[in-house]
């Protein structure tokens, strides 16, 4: 009986280790721990030298083990901004990828890399910038440190127009 109990404990421990490793490999446990809104403020100005405080924001909310909702708002000089939101696919390489048609026969492929201590945005061909940014805005190379995270309430996010649109597009295959 003691031998069987030891075997059961070892088997349960092995299963727990396996499940934990699988979650870490597919990013689900990582994403759950990163759910939140990230934001910071900085001094900005208009062309007439009017000064104001700008705020950059990034929100991440897992919706399944393989997908998450994101939205970002970035501010640039003279009141220009970038606003992009949608459902991103979780890649095993710790990269989150969003893809949607852009303009000029391009495809917007927006990658969010999960680094050691920060998210890093990538808009390799600039096609995401074309559909989401003003003249002075860009998405490529933007970073948000994990330490900036604030808690969010999923229910309040699920009621926003951007979330409702993103879910509808995702469920309809981007149509």
SETI-572062 format. One record per residue (C-alpha): residue in one letter; x, y, z. Coordinates in Angstrom, 2 decimals. Layout:
N
+---------+---------+---------+---------+
| residuo |      c1 |      c2 |      c3 |
+---------+---------+---------+---------+
|       a |       X |       Y |       Z |
...
+---------+---------+---------+---------+
END
This chain:
175
+---------+---------+---------+---------+
| residuo |      c1 |      c2 |      c3 |
+---------+---------+---------+---------+
|       x |    0.00 |    0.00 |    0.00 |
|       x |    2.82 |    2.41 |    0.88 |
|       x |    4.52 |    1.62 |   -2.45 |
|       x |    1.30 |    2.37 |   -4.34 |
|       x |    0.85 |    5.67 |   -2.47 |
|       x |    4.44 |    6.67 |   -3.30 |
|       x |    3.83 |    5.78 |   -6.98 |
|       x |    0.61 |    7.82 |   -7.04 |
|       x |    2.35 |   10.85 |   -5.48 |
|       x |    5.22 |   10.63 |   -7.96 |
|       x |    2.80 |   10.28 |  -10.87 |
|       x |    0.71 |   13.27 |   -9.74 |
|       x |    3.89 |   15.34 |   -9.32 |
|       x |    5.03 |   14.38 |  -12.83 |
|       x |    1.64 |   15.36 |  -14.30 |
|       x |    1.74 |   18.74 |  -12.51 |
|       x |    5.26 |   19.39 |  -13.83 |
|       x |    4.18 |   18.38 |  -17.35 |
|       x |    1.09 |   20.61 |  -17.31 |
|       x |    3.13 |   23.54 |  -15.96 |
|       x |    5.77 |   23.08 |  -18.67 |
|       x |    3.08 |   22.88 |  -21.37 |
|       x |    1.42 |   26.08 |  -20.15 |
|       x |    4.77 |   27.85 |  -20.09 |
|       x |    5.63 |   26.59 |  -23.57 |
|       x |    2.36 |   27.76 |  -25.10 |
|       x |    2.46 |   31.09 |  -23.24 |
|       x |   -0.90 |   30.68 |  -21.46 |
|       x |    0.42 |   30.95 |  -17.90 |
|       x |    2.66 |   33.82 |  -18.98 |
|       x |   -0.24 |   35.69 |  -20.58 |
|       x |   -2.51 |   35.21 |  -17.59 |
|       x |    0.18 |   36.78 |  -15.43 |
|       x |    0.55 |   39.69 |  -17.84 |
|       x |   -3.14 |   40.58 |  -18.12 |
|       x |   -3.60 |   44.26 |  -17.39 |
|       x |   -3.22 |   47.79 |  -18.67 |
|       x |    0.22 |   49.33 |  -19.02 |
|       x |    0.57 |   53.09 |  -19.25 |
|       x |    2.94 |   55.96 |  -18.75 |
|       x |    2.80 |   59.73 |  -19.20 |
|       x |    5.35 |   62.11 |  -20.70 |
|       x |    5.61 |   65.80 |  -21.67 |
|       x |    4.43 |   66.61 |  -25.19 |
|       x |    3.77 |   69.72 |  -27.29 |
|       x |    1.79 |   71.06 |  -30.21 |
|       x |    3.33 |   72.93 |  -33.16 |
|       x |    2.55 |   76.26 |  -31.48 |
|       x |    4.63 |   75.05 |  -28.49 |
|       x |    1.57 |   74.49 |  -26.29 |
|       x |    2.73 |   71.96 |  -23.72 |
|       x |    0.60 |   69.09 |  -22.43 |
|       x |    0.98 |   65.70 |  -20.78 |
|       x |    0.51 |   62.74 |  -23.12 |
|       x |   -0.24 |   59.14 |  -22.17 |
|       x |    0.72 |   55.90 |  -23.92 |
|       x |   -1.41 |   52.85 |  -23.07 |
|       x |   -1.35 |   49.15 |  -23.86 |
|       x |   -3.98 |   46.66 |  -22.69 |
|       x |   -3.65 |   42.88 |  -22.81 |
|       x |   -6.39 |   40.40 |  -21.88 |
|       x |   -6.19 |   36.66 |  -22.65 |
|       x |   -9.44 |   35.23 |  -24.04 |
|       x |   -8.24 |   31.63 |  -24.51 |
|       x |   -4.97 |   29.67 |  -24.32 |
|       x |   -4.26 |   30.61 |  -27.95 |
|       x |   -5.61 |   34.17 |  -28.24 |
|       x |   -5.74 |   37.49 |  -26.41 |
|       x |   -7.40 |   40.86 |  -26.88 |
|       x |   -5.11 |   43.88 |  -27.10 |
|       x |   -5.50 |   47.59 |  -27.58 |
|       x |   -2.89 |   50.28 |  -27.76 |
|       x |   -3.02 |   54.07 |  -27.80 |
|       x |    0.22 |   55.94 |  -28.47 |
|       x |    0.61 |   59.71 |  -28.58 |
|       x |    3.12 |   61.65 |  -30.65 |
|       x |    4.05 |   65.27 |  -31.33 |
|       x |    1.37 |   67.76 |  -32.33 |
|       x |   -1.47 |   65.54 |  -31.13 |
|       x |   -0.85 |   62.70 |  -33.58 |
|       x |   -1.65 |   59.23 |  -32.25 |
|       x |   -1.75 |   55.53 |  -33.07 |
|       x |   -4.73 |   53.40 |  -32.08 |
|       x |   -4.80 |   49.69 |  -32.83 |
|       x |   -6.81 |   46.86 |  -31.27 |
|       x |   -7.80 |   43.30 |  -32.08 |
|       x |   -7.33 |   39.65 |  -31.23 |
|       x |   -3.75 |   38.40 |  -31.30 |
|       x |   -2.62 |   34.81 |  -31.77 |
|       x |   -0.23 |   33.39 |  -29.20 |
|       x |    2.87 |   31.96 |  -30.86 |
|       x |    5.13 |   29.45 |  -29.05 |
|       x |    8.15 |   31.76 |  -29.45 |
|       x |    6.67 |   34.24 |  -26.92 |
|       x |    5.38 |   36.42 |  -29.75 |
|       x |    1.81 |   37.62 |  -30.08 |
|       x |    0.76 |   38.27 |  -33.69 |
|       x |   -2.13 |   40.31 |  -35.08 |
|       x |   -2.76 |   40.42 |  -38.83 |
|       x |   -5.31 |   42.42 |  -40.79 |
|       x |   -5.57 |   43.97 |  -44.26 |
|       x |   -3.99 |   47.39 |  -44.63 |
|       x |   -3.96 |   49.79 |  -47.57 |
|       x |   -1.88 |   49.85 |  -50.76 |
|       x |   -2.20 |   46.03 |  -51.09 |
|       x |   -0.27 |   45.50 |  -47.84 |
|       x |   -1.03 |   43.33 |  -44.82 |
|       x |   -0.65 |   44.73 |  -41.33 |
|       x |    1.29 |   42.23 |  -39.22 |
|       x |    1.70 |   43.55 |  -35.70 |
|       x |    3.94 |   41.50 |  -33.41 |
|       x |    4.26 |   41.91 |  -29.66 |
|       x |    7.34 |   40.15 |  -28.31 |
|       x |    7.28 |   39.05 |  -24.69 |
|       x |   10.76 |   39.87 |  -23.44 |
|       x |   12.40 |   39.35 |  -20.08 |
|       x |   10.90 |   42.50 |  -18.55 |
|       x |    8.91 |   44.22 |  -21.31 |
|       x |    6.68 |   44.01 |  -24.37 |
|       x |    8.23 |   45.19 |  -27.64 |
|       x |    6.04 |   46.13 |  -30.62 |
|       x |    6.98 |   45.39 |  -34.22 |
|       x |    5.39 |   46.67 |  -37.43 |
|       x |    8.00 |   45.33 |  -39.86 |
|       x |    6.62 |   46.68 |  -43.14 |
|       x |    4.86 |   49.76 |  -41.71 |
|       x |    1.45 |   48.56 |  -42.92 |
|       x |   -0.07 |   48.75 |  -39.41 |
|       x |    1.10 |   52.35 |  -39.10 |
|       x |   -0.72 |   53.20 |  -42.34 |
|       x |   -4.11 |   52.21 |  -40.89 |
|       x |   -3.70 |   53.25 |  -37.27 |
|       x |   -1.37 |   56.26 |  -36.92 |
|       x |   -1.27 |   59.95 |  -37.69 |
|       x |    1.65 |   61.41 |  -39.68 |
|       x |    4.10 |   61.48 |  -36.80 |
|       x |    3.07 |   58.18 |  -35.20 |
|       x |    4.60 |   54.74 |  -35.39 |
|       x |    4.26 |   51.34 |  -33.77 |
|       x |    7.63 |   49.73 |  -34.48 |
|       x |   10.05 |   49.53 |  -31.54 |
|       x |    7.62 |   50.78 |  -28.88 |
|       x |    8.12 |   49.16 |  -25.48 |
|       x |    6.06 |   48.79 |  -22.30 |
|       x |    7.75 |   47.48 |  -19.15 |
|       x |    5.93 |   44.78 |  -17.20 |
|       x |    6.39 |   46.83 |  -14.02 |
|       x |    3.83 |   49.36 |  -15.35 |
|       x |    0.98 |   46.82 |  -15.13 |
|       x |   -2.30 |   47.79 |  -13.49 |
|       x |   -5.16 |   45.35 |  -12.91 |
|       x |   -8.18 |   45.34 |  -15.22 |
|       x |  -11.69 |   43.98 |  -14.90 |
|       x |  -12.51 |   41.70 |  -17.83 |
|       x |  -16.24 |   42.45 |  -17.62 |
|       x |  -15.69 |   46.18 |  -18.18 |
|       x |  -13.36 |   45.53 |  -21.15 |
|       x |  -15.83 |   43.09 |  -22.74 |
|       x |  -18.43 |   45.87 |  -22.96 |
|       x |  -16.26 |   48.31 |  -24.95 |
|       x |  -16.97 |   48.90 |  -28.66 |
|       x |  -13.37 |   47.99 |  -29.62 |
|       x |  -13.58 |   44.63 |  -27.84 |
|       x |  -17.00 |   43.82 |  -29.33 |
|       x |  -15.71 |   44.68 |  -32.84 |
|       x |  -12.52 |   42.65 |  -32.34 |
|       x |  -14.40 |   39.55 |  -31.14 |
|       x |  -16.84 |   39.81 |  -34.05 |
|       x |  -13.97 |   40.07 |  -36.57 |
|       x |  -12.15 |   37.17 |  -34.92 |
|       x |  -15.19 |   34.90 |  -34.85 |
|       x |  -15.98 |   35.71 |  -38.49 |
|       x |  -12.44 |   35.03 |  -39.67 |
|       x |  -11.56 |   38.68 |  -40.18 |
|       x |  -14.51 |   39.40 |  -42.50 |
+---------+---------+---------+---------+
END
